[in-house]
């Protein structure tokens, strides 16, 4: 599983207020299939392409590239200590 890809897609869907159920309807597949594709457990070129387009990317490969670049930064931003202290690298 590509954690960066999963994180990026889930966060991006949240920003766009799009559920995996809505994607499943657009892809004419099950929510489970959408989840498996996002988690990297299954591959489906048609579902991958539709997810990419829904998120504003022309191809799945460009979505993967963006995820590799952006997801690690998002993780640093979102994983702040709960005690309010600054995180150290």
Beta strands, then each sheet from edge to edge (+ up, - down):
end
